[in-house]
Amino acid sequence: MMERTSLHDAAGLRDFATSALCAAGLASSMAPTVAEVLVEGDLMGHDTHGLALLPAYLSALENGGMARSGQPEVLRDCPAAMLWDGCFLPGPWLLTEGFRQGVKRAHENGTFTLAIARSHHTASLVAYLRPVVEQGMVAMITVSDPTEACVLPFGGTAPLLSTNPLAWGFPGSEGAILVDVSTSTTTNGMVRRLSEQNRLFRDELLADNAGRASRDPAVRLTDPPGSILPLGGMASGHKGTGLGIVVEALTHGLSGNGRHTGPQGWQANVFLQVFDPEIFGGRSALETELGHLARNIRANKPADPDNAVRLPGDRALNNRARHLSQGVPLIAPIYQKLEEWAVKLKIDMPVLVS
């Protein structure tokens, strides 16, 4: 099903998002960073985690769920590791700051690890990887919401885990490799979108409250609710459940802000790492090895002649280049919600690409 879209200049979208965030009360020192991360998600084609999130962020600023200013509280600080209380500051700003410090400290110490408790929502994880990789570093990040239960454990009937995304970025001689996957079969954003449009998933990515596979997003709205399936689905979802547990151990366990404490409000716990390849076999060795792998993967004869074999991140980076030159698409439902906020905040909507 094709949806009506409008095309916009990326810089104009960043300016619009910055203006909206400032009008809603976010500190002017933070708003451009949050806007940059949201638009980066759209540039890369992750449109459920781009400006589609802006209305929810503006509502959170309005109702006090997202802190408007401040700094994270540093709870632990070692040369190669830190623990922050994010104090419900916007996730895109916190993670950008975390990676900025991470690159600096990884240059000094070889590696850097940061755990963050009580960040606000973090947007699209792939949006953070490219700037780190372009500095010759390896980046890893994973996020989970300790208040969210939407993914069932394999073989179960009730939602228990979050969607629990994982992302890695690697430099390579044939271009960056960017991996961004959730440990569930789909995202809450896509469930909401299809539910609002009365559409079904193409595949059975959900389960009803009896644990039966389903394509219908409405199963998430029953009482008791159905679930998103773990990565691997009904056949091999034990793998997704295992990865989901790893994510919750790294995020909730290491941040000290887990489910058993009963946290409240929209939030996220974060685990991120930066590695300097020079402290190991060297950046040249890493890029050479990954370049060799990339060439062989792309040269692999495709099962479908119309769809070449690609590496993780190829589509996102191709999307980014195309959207920068031709315009960033916003589907009608996203545009309409942004327009409602523009009227409310008395700011101009971004202009269309001519």
C-alpha positions as a Markdown table, in Angstrom:
| # | Residue | x | y | z |
|---|---|---|---|---|
| 1 | Met | 0.0 | 0.0 | 0.0 |
| 2 | Met | 1.5 | 3.3 | -1.1 |
| 3 | Glu | 1.1 | 6.3 | 1.1 |
| 4 | Arg | 1.1 | 9.9 | 0.0 |
| 5 | Thr | 4.4 | 11.6 | 0.9 |
| 6 | Ser | 5.9 | 15.1 | 0.8 |
| 7 | Leu | 9.6 | 15.8 | 0.2 |
| 8 | His | 11.6 | 18.2 | 2.3 |
| 9 | Asp | 15.1 | 19.6 | 2.5 |
| 10 | Ala | 16.9 | 17.9 | 5.4 |
| 11 | Ala | 18.3 | 21.3 | 6.7 |
| 12 | Gly | 14.7 | 22.7 | 6.7 |
| 13 | Leu | 13.5 | 19.7 | 8.7 |
| 14 | Arg | 16.3 | 20.1 | 11.3 |
| 15 | Asp | 15.4 | 23.8 | 11.6 |
| 16 | Phe | 11.7 | 23.0 | 12.0 |
| 17 | Ala | 12.4 | 20.4 | 14.7 |
| 18 | Thr | 14.8 | 22.7 | 16.5 |
| 19 | Ser | 12.3 | 25.5 | 16.5 |
| 20 | Ala | 9.5 | 23.2 | 17.8 |
| 21 | Leu | 11.6 | 21.7 | 20.6 |
| 22 | Cys | 12.7 | 25.2 | 21.7 |
| 23 | Ala | 9.1 | 26.4 | 21.6 |
| 24 | Ala | 8.1 | 23.5 | 23.8 |
| 25 | Gly | 10.7 | 24.5 | 26.3 |
| 26 | Leu | 13.8 | 22.4 | 25.5 |
| 27 | Ala | 17.1 | 24.2 | 26.2 |
| 28 | Ser | 18.5 | 25.8 | 23.1 |
| 29 | Ser | 21.8 | 24.0 | 23.7 |
| 30 | Met | 20.1 | 20.6 | 23.3 |
| 31 | Ala | 17.4 | 21.2 | 20.7 |
| 32 | Pro | 19.7 | 21.1 | 17.6 |
| 33 | Thr | 21.2 | 17.8 | 18.7 |
| 34 | Val | 17.8 | 16.2 | 19.2 |
| 35 | Ala | 16.6 | 17.5 | 15.9 |
| 36 | Glu | 19.7 | 16.3 | 14.1 |
| 37 | Val | 19.3 | 12.7 | 15.5 |
| 38 | Leu | 15.5 | 12.6 | 14.6 |
| 39 | Val | 16.1 | 13.8 | 11.0 |
| 40 | Glu | 19.1 | 11.4 | 10.6 |
| 41 | Gly | 16.6 | 8.6 | 11.3 |
| 42 | Asp | 14.4 | 9.8 | 8.5 |
| 43 | Leu | 17.4 | 10.3 | 6.2 |
| 44 | Met | 18.3 | 6.6 | 6.7 |
| 45 | Gly | 14.8 | 5.4 | 6.1 |
| 46 | His | 13.9 | 4.6 | 9.7 |
| 47 | Asp | 10.7 | 6.7 | 9.5 |
| 48 | Thr | 9.1 | 5.2 | 12.6 |
| 49 | His | 12.0 | 6.5 | 14.6 |
| 50 | Gly | 12.6 | 9.9 | 13.0 |
| 51 | Leu | 10.3 | 12.9 | 13.0 |
| 52 | Ala | 7.4 | 10.6 | 13.7 |
| 53 | Leu | 8.7 | 10.8 | 17.3 |
| 54 | Leu | 8.7 | 14.6 | 17.5 |
| 55 | Pro | 5.0 | 15.0 | 18.5 |
| 56 | Ala | 5.6 | 12.5 | 21.4 |
| 57 | Tyr | 8.8 | 14.3 | 22.4 |
| 58 | Leu | 6.9 | 17.7 | 22.4 |
| 59 | Ser | 4.2 | 16.2 | 24.5 |
| 60 | Ala | 6.8 | 14.9 | 27.0 |
| 61 | Leu | 8.3 | 18.3 | 27.2 |
| 62 | Glu | 4.9 | 19.8 | 27.8 |
| 63 | Asn | 3.8 | 17.4 | 30.5 |
| 64 | Gly | 7.2 | 17.2 | 32.3 |
| 65 | Gly | 8.1 | 13.6 | 31.3 |
| 66 | Met | 11.2 | 14.9 | 29.5 |
| 67 | Ala | 13.6 | 17.2 | 31.3 |
| 68 | Arg | 14.1 | 20.5 | 29.5 |
| 69 | Ser | 17.6 | 21.3 | 30.7 |
| 70 | Gly | 20.4 | 20.0 | 32.9 |
| 71 | Gln | 23.2 | 17.6 | 32.9 |
| 72 | Pro | 23.4 | 13.8 | 33.7 |
| 73 | Glu | 24.4 | 12.9 | 37.2 |
| 74 | Val | 27.8 | 11.1 | 37.1 |
| 75 | Leu | 27.4 | 8.2 | 39.5 |
| 76 | Arg | 30.7 | 6.4 | 38.6 |
| 77 | Asp | 33.7 | 7.7 | 36.7 |
| 78 | Cys | 36.7 | 5.5 | 35.8 |
| 79 | Pro | 39.1 | 6.2 | 32.9 |
| 80 | Ala | 37.5 | 3.6 | 30.6 |
| 81 | Ala | 33.9 | 3.4 | 32.1 |
| 82 | Met | 31.2 | 5.6 | 33.5 |
| 83 | Leu | 27.7 | 5.4 | 34.9 |
| 84 | Trp | 25.2 | 8.2 | 34.5 |
| 85 | Asp | 21.8 | 9.0 | 35.8 |
| 86 | Gly | 20.2 | 10.5 | 32.7 |
| 87 | Cys | 17.7 | 12.4 | 34.8 |
| 88 | Phe | 15.1 | 12.0 | 32.0 |
| 89 | Leu | 17.0 | 14.3 | 29.7 |
| 90 | Pro | 16.4 | 13.7 | 26.0 |
| 91 | Gly | 18.0 | 10.5 | 24.8 |
| 92 | Pro | 19.4 | 11.9 | 21.5 |
| 93 | Trp | 21.3 | 14.6 | 23.4 |
| 94 | Leu | 22.5 | 12.1 | 26.1 |
| 95 | Leu | 23.7 | 9.5 | 23.7 |
| 96 | Thr | 25.4 | 12.1 | 21.5 |
| 97 | Glu | 27.3 | 13.4 | 24.5 |
| 98 | Gly | 28.1 | 9.8 | 25.6 |
| 99 | Phe | 29.6 | 9.0 | 22.3 |
| 100 | Arg | 31.5 | 12.3 | 22.2 |
| 101 | Gln | 33.2 | 11.4 | 25.5 |
| 102 | Gly | 33.5 | 7.8 | 24.4 |
| 103 | Val | 35.6 | 8.6 | 21.3 |
| 104 | Lys | 37.9 | 10.8 | 23.4 |
| 105 | Arg | 38.4 | 8.3 | 26.1 |
| 106 | Ala | 38.7 | 5.3 | 23.7 |
| 107 | His | 41.6 | 7.2 | 22.0 |
| 108 | Glu | 43.2 | 7.5 | 25.5 |
| 109 | Asn | 42.4 | 4.1 | 26.9 |
| 110 | Gly | 41.6 | 1.8 | 24.0 |
| 111 | Thr | 37.9 | 1.3 | 25.0 |
| 112 | Phe | 35.1 | 3.1 | 26.8 |
| 113 | Thr | 31.9 | 1.8 | 28.3 |
| 114 | Leu | 29.0 | 3.9 | 29.4 |
| 115 | Ala | 25.8 | 2.8 | 31.2 |
| 116 | Ile | 23.0 | 5.3 | 31.5 |
| 117 | Ala | 19.9 | 4.9 | 33.7 |
| 118 | Arg | 16.8 | 7.0 | 33.2 |
| 119 | Ser | 17.4 | 8.5 | 29.8 |
| 120 | His | 14.4 | 9.6 | 27.9 |
| 121 | His | 13.6 | 7.9 | 24.6 |
| 122 | Thr | 16.7 | 7.5 | 22.4 |
| 123 | Ala | 15.2 | 7.5 | 18.8 |
| 124 | Ser | 16.9 | 5.5 | 16.0 |
| 125 | Leu | 20.2 | 3.8 | 17.1 |
| 126 | Val | 21.7 | 3.7 | 13.7 |
| 127 | Ala | 21.6 | 7.6 | 13.7 |
| 128 | Tyr | 24.5 | 7.6 | 16.2 |
| 129 | Leu | 26.9 | 5.2 | 14.5 |
| 130 | Arg | 28.1 | 7.0 | 11.4 |
| 131 | Pro | 29.8 | 9.9 | 13.2 |
| 132 | Val | 31.7 | 7.5 | 15.4 |
| 133 | Val | 32.7 | 5.1 | 12.6 |
| 134 | Glu | 33.9 | 8.1 | 10.5 |
| 135 | Gln | 36.5 | 8.7 | 13.2 |
| 136 | Gly | 37.9 | 5.2 | 12.8 |
| 137 | Met | 36.2 | 3.8 | 15.9 |
| 138 | Val | 33.9 | 0.8 | 16.5 |
| 139 | Ala | 30.6 | 1.7 | 18.2 |
| 140 | Met | 28.1 | -0.5 | 20.1 |
| 141 | Ile | 24.8 | 0.5 | 21.6 |
| 142 | Thr | 21.8 | -1.2 | 23.1 |
| 143 | Val | 18.7 | 0.2 | 24.8 |
| 144 | Ser | 15.7 | -1.0 | 26.7 |
| 145 | Asp | 12.7 | 0.5 | 28.5 |
| 146 | Pro | 12.3 | -1.0 | 32.0 |
| 147 | Thr | 8.6 | 0.1 | 32.1 |
| 148 | Glu | 7.7 | -1.6 | 28.8 |
| 149 | Ala | 6.4 | -5.1 | 28.3 |
| 150 | Cys | 5.5 | -5.9 | 24.7 |
| 151 | Val | 7.5 | -8.9 | 23.6 |
| 152 | Leu | 6.7 | -12.4 | 24.9 |
| 153 | Pro | 9.4 | -14.8 | 25.9 |
| 154 | Phe | 9.6 | -17.7 | 23.5 |
| 155 | Gly | 6.9 | -20.3 | 24.2 |
| 156 | Gly | 5.0 | -17.9 | 26.5 |
| 157 | Thr | 1.7 | -16.1 | 26.2 |
| 158 | Ala | 2.2 | -12.8 | 27.9 |
| 159 | Pro | 4.4 | -9.8 | 27.0 |
| 160 | Leu | 7.4 | -9.4 | 29.3 |
| 161 | Leu | 10.4 | -7.9 | 27.4 |
| 162 | Ser | 11.0 | -4.7 | 25.5 |
| 163 | Thr | 11.8 | -4.6 | 21.8 |
| 164 | Asn | 15.5 | -4.3 | 23.0 |
| 165 | Pro | 17.4 | -3.0 | 19.9 |
| 166 | Leu | 21.1 | -3.6 | 19.4 |
| 167 | Ala | 23.4 | -1.6 | 17.0 |
| 168 | Trp | 27.0 | -1.8 | 16.0 |
| 169 | Gly | 29.1 | 0.3 | 13.7 |
| 170 | Phe | 32.4 | -0.7 | 12.0 |
| 171 | Pro | 34.8 | 1.1 | 9.6 |
| 172 | Gly | 35.7 | -0.8 | 6.5 |
| 173 | Ser | 37.7 | -0.2 | 3.4 |
| 174 | Glu | 34.5 | -0.7 | 1.3 |
| 175 | Gly | 32.5 | 1.6 | 3.5 |
| 176 | Ala | 30.9 | 1.5 | 6.9 |
| 177 | Ile | 29.1 | -1.5 | 8.2 |
| 178 | Leu | 26.1 | -0.4 | 10.3 |
| 179 | Val | 24.0 | -3.0 | 12.1 |
| 180 | Asp | 20.8 | -2.0 | 13.8 |
| 181 | Val | 18.3 | -4.7 | 14.8 |
| 182 | Ser | 15.7 | -5.2 | 17.4 |
| 183 | Thr | 15.5 | -8.5 | 19.3 |
| 184 | Ser | 11.9 | -8.6 | 18.4 |
| 185 | Thr | 10.2 | -9.2 | 15.0 |
| 186 | Thr | 8.9 | -5.7 | 14.7 |
| 187 | Thr | 8.7 | -2.4 | 16.6 |
| 188 | Asn | 6.0 | -0.7 | 18.6 |
| 189 | Gly | 6.1 | 2.2 | 16.1 |
| 190 | Met | 5.2 | -0.1 | 13.3 |
| 191 | Val | 2.5 | -1.8 | 15.3 |
| 192 | Arg | 0.9 | 1.6 | 16.1 |
| 193 | Arg | 1.2 | 2.7 | 12.5 |
| 194 | Leu | -0.5 | -0.3 | 11.0 |
| 195 | Ser | -3.1 | -0.3 | 13.8 |
| 196 | Glu | -4.1 | 3.3 | 13.0 |
| 197 | Gln | -4.3 | 2.4 | 9.3 |
| 198 | Asn | -6.3 | -0.8 | 9.9 |
| 199 | Arg | -3.7 | -2.8 | 8.1 |
| 200 | Leu | -2.2 | -6.2 | 8.7 |
| 201 | Phe | 1.4 | -7.2 | 8.8 |
| 202 | Arg | 2.6 | -9.2 | 5.8 |
| 203 | Asp | 3.9 | -11.9 | 8.1 |
| 204 | Glu | 2.9 | -13.3 | 11.5 |
| 205 | Leu | 5.1 | -11.1 | 13.6 |
| 206 | Leu | 2.7 | -11.0 | 16.6 |
| 207 | Ala | 0.9 | -13.4 | 19.0 |
| 208 | Asp | -2.5 | -13.1 | 20.5 |
| 209 | Asn | -3.0 | -13.5 | 24.3 |
| 210 | Ala | -3.1 | -17.3 | 23.9 |
| 211 | Gly | 0.3 | -17.4 | 22.2 |
| 212 | Arg | -1.0 | -18.0 | 18.7 |
| 213 | Ala | 0.8 | -16.3 | 15.8 |
| 214 | Ser | -1.0 | -13.3 | 14.2 |
| 215 | Arg | -0.6 | -10.7 | 11.5 |
| 216 | Asp | -3.1 | -8.3 | 13.2 |
| 217 | Pro | -1.8 | -5.4 | 15.3 |
| 218 | Ala | -5.1 | -5.3 | 17.1 |
| 219 | Val | -4.0 | -8.3 | 19.2 |
| 220 | Arg | -1.8 | -5.9 | 21.1 |
| 221 | Leu | -4.9 | -3.9 | 22.3 |
| 222 | Thr | -6.9 | -6.8 | 23.8 |
| 223 | Asp | -7.4 | -7.5 | 27.5 |
| 224 | Pro | -5.1 | -9.2 | 28.4 |
| 225 | Pro | -2.9 | -7.9 | 25.5 |
| 226 | Gly | -1.2 | -9.9 | 22.9 |
| 227 | Ser | 2.5 | -9.6 | 22.1 |
| 228 | Ile | 5.2 | -8.9 | 19.6 |
| 229 | Leu | 7.1 | -12.1 | 18.9 |
| 230 | Pro | 10.8 | -12.3 | 19.7 |
| 231 | Leu | 13.3 | -12.3 | 16.8 |
| 232 | Gly | 13.0 | -15.7 | 15.1 |
| 233 | Gly | 9.3 | -15.8 | 15.5 |
| 234 | Met | 7.4 | -19.0 | 16.3 |
| 235 | Ala | 10.1 | -21.2 | 14.8 |
| 236 | Ser | 13.3 | -20.0 | 16.5 |
| 237 | Gly | 12.3 | -17.2 | 18.8 |
| 238 | His | 14.4 | -18.7 | 21.5 |
| 239 | Lys | 17.3 | -16.8 | 19.8 |
| 240 | Gly | 15.5 | -13.5 | 20.1 |
| 241 | Thr | 14.5 | -14.1 | 23.7 |
| 242 | Gly | 18.1 | -14.9 | 24.5 |
| 243 | Leu | 19.3 | -11.7 | 22.9 |
| 244 | Gly | 16.6 | -9.8 | 24.6 |
| 245 | Ile | 17.8 | -11.0 | 27.9 |
| 246 | Val | 21.3 | -10.0 | 27.1 |
| 247 | Val | 20.1 | -6.5 | 26.3 |
| 248 | Glu | 18.2 | -6.2 | 29.5 |
| 249 | Ala | 21.2 | -7.5 | 31.5 |
| 250 | Leu | 23.5 | -4.8 | 29.9 |
| 251 | Thr | 20.9 | -2.0 | 30.2 |
| 252 | His | 18.8 | -2.6 | 33.3 |
| 253 | Gly | 21.3 | -4.7 | 35.1 |
| 254 | Leu | 24.4 | -2.5 | 34.7 |
| 255 | Ser | 22.6 | 0.8 | 35.1 |
| 256 | Gly | 20.9 | -0.3 | 38.3 |
| 257 | Asn | 17.5 | 0.8 | 37.1 |
| 258 | Gly | 15.7 | -2.5 | 36.4 |
| 259 | Arg | 12.2 | -3.7 | 36.3 |
| 260 | His | 12.1 | -5.0 | 39.8 |
| 261 | Thr | 12.4 | -1.5 | 41.3 |
| 262 | Gly | 9.1 | -0.5 | 39.6 |
| 263 | Pro | 10.3 | 2.5 | 37.5 |
| 264 | Gln | 7.6 | 4.9 | 36.2 |
| 265 | Gly | 7.3 | 7.0 | 33.1 |
| 266 | Trp | 8.6 | 6.8 | 29.5 |
| 267 | Gln | 12.3 | 6.1 | 29.8 |
| 268 | Ala | 15.2 | 4.1 | 28.6 |
| 269 | Asn | 18.4 | 2.5 | 30.0 |
| 270 | Val | 21.4 | 2.6 | 27.7 |
| 271 | Phe | 24.6 | 0.6 | 27.3 |
| 272 | Leu | 27.2 | 2.0 | 24.9 |
| 273 | Gln | 30.8 | 1.2 | 24.0 |
| 274 | Val | 33.5 | 2.6 | 21.8 |
| 275 | Phe | 36.6 | 0.7 | 20.8 |
| 276 | Asp | 39.7 | 2.1 | 19.2 |
| 277 | Pro | 41.0 | -0.6 | 16.7 |
| 278 | Glu | 44.5 | 0.8 | 17.1 |
| 279 | Ile | 44.8 | -0.7 | 20.6 |
| 280 | Phe | 44.1 | -4.1 | 19.0 |
| 281 | Gly | 45.2 | -5.3 | 15.6 |
| 282 | Gly | 45.0 | -1.8 | 14.2 |
| 283 | Arg | 42.5 | 0.2 | 12.2 |
| 284 | Ser | 44.1 | -0.8 | 8.9 |
| 285 | Ala | 43.8 | -4.5 | 9.7 |
| 286 | Leu | 40.1 | -4.1 | 10.7 |
| 287 | Glu | 39.2 | -2.2 | 7.6 |
| 288 | Thr | 41.1 | -4.6 | 5.3 |
| 289 | Glu | 39.4 | -7.6 | 6.8 |
| 290 | Leu | 35.9 | -6.1 | 6.7 |
| 291 | Gly | 36.6 | -4.8 | 3.2 |
| 292 | His | 37.5 | -8.3 | 2.0 |
| 293 | Leu | 34.3 | -9.6 | 3.6 |
| 294 | Ala | 32.2 | -6.8 | 2.1 |
| 295 | Arg | 33.5 | -7.5 | -1.4 |
| 296 | Asn | 32.7 | -11.2 | -1.2 |
| 297 | Ile | 29.3 | -10.6 | 0.3 |
| 298 | Arg | 28.3 | -8.1 | -2.4 |
| 299 | Ala | 29.8 | -10.5 | -5.1 |
| 300 | Asn | 27.6 | -13.4 | -3.9 |
| 301 | Lys | 25.2 | -14.4 | -6.6 |
| 302 | Pro | 21.7 | -13.3 | -5.5 |
| 303 | Ala | 18.8 | -15.7 | -5.3 |
| 304 | Asp | 16.7 | -12.9 | -6.8 |
| 305 | Pro | 18.5 | -11.2 | -9.7 |
| 306 | Asp | 16.7 | -7.9 | -9.0 |
| 307 | Asn | 18.0 | -7.8 | -5.4 |
| 308 | Ala | 21.7 | -7.8 | -5.0 |
| 309 | Val | 23.2 | -9.2 | -1.8 |
| 310 | Arg | 24.0 | -6.2 | 0.5 |
| 311 | Leu | 25.7 | -5.5 | 3.8 |
| 312 | Pro | 24.0 | -4.1 | 6.9 |
| 313 | Gly | 23.9 | -0.3 | 6.5 |
| 314 | Asp | 24.0 | -0.3 | 2.7 |
| 315 | Arg | 20.3 | 0.5 | 2.4 |
| 316 | Ala | 20.5 | 3.1 | 5.2 |
| 317 | Leu | 23.5 | 4.9 | 3.7 |
| 318 | Asn | 22.0 | 4.8 | 0.2 |
| 319 | Asn | 18.8 | 6.2 | 1.5 |
| 320 | Arg | 20.7 | 9.0 | 3.2 |
| 321 | Ala | 22.6 | 10.0 | 0.1 |
| 322 | Arg | 19.4 | 9.9 | -2.0 |
| 323 | His | 17.3 | 11.8 | 0.6 |
| 324 | Leu | 20.0 | 14.5 | 0.9 |
| 325 | Ser | 20.0 | 15.1 | -2.8 |
| 326 | Gln | 16.3 | 14.6 | -3.6 |
| 327 | Gly | 14.5 | 15.4 | -0.4 |
| 328 | Val | 13.4 | 13.6 | 2.8 |
| 329 | Pro | 10.0 | 11.9 | 2.5 |
| 330 | Leu | 7.4 | 12.3 | 5.2 |
| 331 | Ile | 4.3 | 10.2 | 4.9 |
| 332 | Ala | 1.0 | 12.1 | 5.3 |
| 333 | Pro | 0.2 | 10.9 | 8.8 |
| 334 | Ile | 3.5 | 12.2 | 10.1 |
| 335 | Tyr | 3.2 | 15.4 | 8.2 |
| 336 | Gln | -0.3 | 16.0 | 9.6 |
| 337 | Lys | 0.8 | 15.5 | 13.2 |
| 338 | Leu | 3.7 | 17.9 | 12.7 |
| 339 | Glu | 1.4 | 20.4 | 11.2 |
| 340 | Glu | -0.9 | 20.2 | 14.3 |
| 341 | Trp | 2.1 | 21.0 | 16.5 |
| 342 | Ala | 3.3 | 23.8 | 14.2 |
| 343 | Val | -0.1 | 25.5 | 14.6 |
| 344 | Lys | -0.1 | 24.9 | 18.4 |
| 345 | Leu | 3.5 | 26.3 | 18.8 |
| 346 | Lys | 3.0 | 29.1 | 16.2 |
| 347 | Ile | 5.9 | 28.1 | 14.0 |
| 348 | Asp | 6.1 | 27.6 | 10.3 |
| 349 | Met | 6.1 | 24.2 | 8.7 |
| 350 | Pro | 9.2 | 23.2 | 6.7 |
| 351 | Val | 8.9 | 24.1 | 3.0 |
| 352 | Leu | 8.4 | 21.4 | 0.3 |
| 353 | Val | 11.2 | 20.5 | -2.1 |
| 354 | Ser | 10.3 | 22.2 | -5.4 |
